[in-house]
Amino acid sequence: MAWLLAGAERLVYNAMQAVDSEAFRVGDRLDDVLGEAAASAYLLELLRISSMVLRQQQPVSLVADEAHLLLARMLRQRTFEFDLLAEHAAYTHALAEGLCDALENPGDAAQTQAQVLRAKNWERQADHLLMDARQRAERRARWLPVVDFLTKADDVADALEEATFMHSLTLIHPAPGLPAEVRAALCQLAATTLAAIQDQVKAIEIARHASQRADGPDSELFLQTLWRMLRAERQCDELFRQARTAMVKNLRNAPVDLMLANDLAATLENATDNLLRAGYALRQMVLNKTGMSA
């Protein structure tokens, strides 16, 4: 009853129009901007405030003011963009982890095919998140930095999915698979890539909770994690050379295997190049959003 007397859904519409013309456009849904969990929390808090104000016999107009202030505070604290980044990073991490497992423990034909199909599904899910961000950016300019980051991060996912497929080609009957020395070099390259992606996941989570003033430990931890991720690209350049050396030594008389192994390593190295670009995009996005100093 308090909610209805205070204006019901009109409270929300008016607050959306008043707090941030950039965040909300005509026709936007509250949960599209805040996310379902935050929108639900906002409405529950507004119901509580409505009840409290009316029980204390205060002016009903006070509820509208509280609705504006509450929504403004939630918008400052929103992490919906980071939710999308974290979900995409989770798929990329799964792709890298799956490739490492495939390289370390080559399975039979059925297992290999399952790995390829699983990687393709993860890559498509990551693509859908990028498309979602692009649709949001068409309506709200604040999503443009998210699209910039996800475009580069999606190239990492694409490369990992392609590398998984290439690895499956090295196991097609009657191929015996790659020599242990070559596989070890590829495993090291893949493991370093995985470690860099793990740092990306950490950086996104740190940024999600970073303070607006950026003068606490989160700021320093974010930058340390990010720079560690960026340095991995140089490490992978060297590991790529080492892998090619191992290929020449062990696959000189097997031209098809040499070609596949080299393409696999090059695709992995390309993933780290794209990860570097994604890292710089994430850094710029977070610096702009939180005010952290480099």
N, C-alpha and C positions, 0 to 999 in steps of 0.2 A: 504493500500500500504506500509506504514512504517513497519508494522508487517511482510509482505512478504519479503521485502528487507532486513530486519534484520535477516531472517532465518526461520520465521514461527515456525512450530512445532518442528523443530530441536533445537530451542532455549530451549524449555522445556526439550527435551530428554537429551541434553547436561547438563543442569542444574541439572536434576535428577541424572545423573551419577556422577556429580562432587561434590555435596554438602554432601551426606551422604550415604555411601555404605550400612549401616545397615538399613536405612529407605527405600531405594529403591533397588529392585532387578530387573533383566532382566524380562521384560514382565509385570511389575507392571503398573497400571494406576495411574495417578496423583490423581484422585478423590477417589481412594481406600485408599490412604495413608493420604491425607489431609481431605477428606470428600468433598461432592459436593459443599457446600457453600464456603469453603476456596479455593478449586481449581478454582471455578468461579471467586472469588475475585483476585486470583493470575493472571489469564489470562487477566482480565480486566485491572489490573495495568500494566501488561507487554505491552498491547496494548497502553496504555497511554504513558509509557516510550519510546516505539519505536517511536511514533509520535513526542514526545518532542525532542528526540535526533536527529532525521532526520531534523526537522524544524529548529533546532539550528545549523545544518550542522556539527555536531560532528561525530567522527568515528563510523561506524556501530558496530564495535567490542565492543563498550561501552555498547551496549544493552545486549550482552551476559554476561558481567560482572554484570550488574544490575540484570539480570535474576538469576544469581547464588546467589547474595547477598539477593535478595528479597525472594527467596525460602528458603535459610538458615534461614532467620529471621522468616518466617512463620512456619518452622519446629520447631524452638525453642518455638514458641508460640502455637503450635498445641494442641488442646483439643479433638481430635477425640476419643481417648480412653475414656475420661471422658463423651463424648456424649453417648457412649455405656453403661457406668456404670450408667449414669443418667436415661437412658431409662429402663434399667433393674430394677433399684431402684423404678422407677415409677410404674412398674407392681407389684412389691412387696408391695409397699404402697397401691395400689388399692386392692390387696388381703387382706391385714390387715384391711383396712377401711371397705371392704365388709363384713368381718367376724364380726367386731364390730357391724355393722348395723344389721346383721342377729341375733346376740345374744341379742341385745337390743330391736329389734322389730321383733320377730318371725312372719312370714307371713303364708299364706295358702300354700297348696301343690304346686300350680303353681308358686308362688313367690319363694318358697324354691328351686324348681327345676331350676328356672331361675338363682338363685344365684349360685348354684352348677355348672351349665353350663358356666356361666360367669367366675367363678373362674378357671375352667379348661382351658378356652380359654386364660386367662391372664397367667396362668402357662406355657402353651405351647409357647406363645409369648416370655416369659422370657427364656425358653429353647432354642429357635431359636437364641437369642442373644448370649448365651453361645457357641452354635455351630459355630456361625459366628466368635467369638473371637478365638476359637480353630483352625479354618481354617486359620486365619491370623497368628496365632502363628507358624503354620507349615512353613510359609515363612519368618517371621520376629520375631526374638527372643525377641524384645522389647514388644511383646504382651503377653509373658509368665506370667508376674505379673498380667495382666488383667485377664487372664484365671484363675489364682489361686484365685483371689478375686471373680470372677463370679461363679466359681465352688462352693464356700462356700455360696455365696449369693443365688445361685439357690436352695440350700438345704433349705434356709429360705422360698423361694417361694413354694417349694414342700410341706413343712410342713403346710403352711397356707392353701394351696389348700386342703390338706388332712383333716385339721381341719374343713374346711367349709363343706366337705362331711360328716364328723362324726356328725357335728351339725345337718345336715339334717336328719340323722338317728333317732335322738331323737324326731323328729316331725312326724314320720310315723304313720299314723292312725292304731290303736286307741290310741297311746301314747299321753298323755296330754301335753308333753313337760317337761322340767326340772322345779323343784321348784324354786321359786323366789330367795331364798337364794343361791342356787347353781348357778343359772344364773347370779346373781350379782357378785359372786366370779369369774366366768369365764369372765364376762365383764371387770372386773378390770384387770385380767391377759391379756386379749386381748388388752385393752386400753394402758397398759404399753408397750406391744410389739409394738403397733402402734406408740407410742411416740418415741420409740427407732429407729424405721424405719424412722420416720420423721427426726430425727437427722442424720441418715445415708444420707438421701437425701440432707440435708443442708451441711454435711461434703463434699460430692462430689462436690456440687456447689462452695463451698469455695475453695476447692483444684483446681478446674478448673481455678480460677482467681488468685491463689496464685502467688506471685512474685518469680522469680528465686532465688533471694537472701534470700527470706523468713525472712526478718527482719522487716516486716511491721505488721499491726494488723491482717492481714489474717492468719498468722501462728498461733498466739495465739488463735484466734477464731476457727480455724480448730481443734486444739488439744483439746480445751475445749468442743467443740461439740462432738468430737469423744469419749472422755472419759466419757461424760454424757451418750452416747449411750452404752458404754461398761458397765457402772455401772448398767444399766437397767437389765442386766442378773442376777445380785444378787437379785435385787428387785423381779424379776419374780420367782426366786427359792423360795422366801418366800411366794409369792402370790400363787404359785403352792401348797405349803403345806396348806395354808389357804383354798384353793379350795377343796382339798382332805378332809380336816376336815369337811367342809360344806357338802360334798357328804355323808360322813359316817353318819352324823347327820340326813340328810334328805332323804337318799336313801337306808337306811339299809335293807329295805324290798322290794326293787326293784332292783334285781341283774343286770338285763339287762341295766337299766338306769344308775346304778352305774358304770358298765363296760364302757359304752359309754362316760359318763361324764369324767371318769378318763382318758380314752384314748384321749379324746379331750384336756383335760388340759395338759396331758403329751406331746402331739404333739405340743401344743403351747409353752410349756417350752423348747422343743427340738428346736423350731424355734429360740428362744432367744439364746440358746447355739450356734447354727450355726451363728447367727448374731454376737455373740462375736468373733468367729473365722474370720468371714468376716471383722469385724472392725479392727482386728490386721493386716489382709492382706492389707486392704486399707491404714492403717497407714504406713506400710512398703513400699508400692508402692509409696505413696506420698512423704515420706521422701527421697526415692531414686531418685525420679523424680525431685523434687523441691529443695532438699538440706535443707529442714526445719530441725531444731534441736529439738529433743524430750525434 
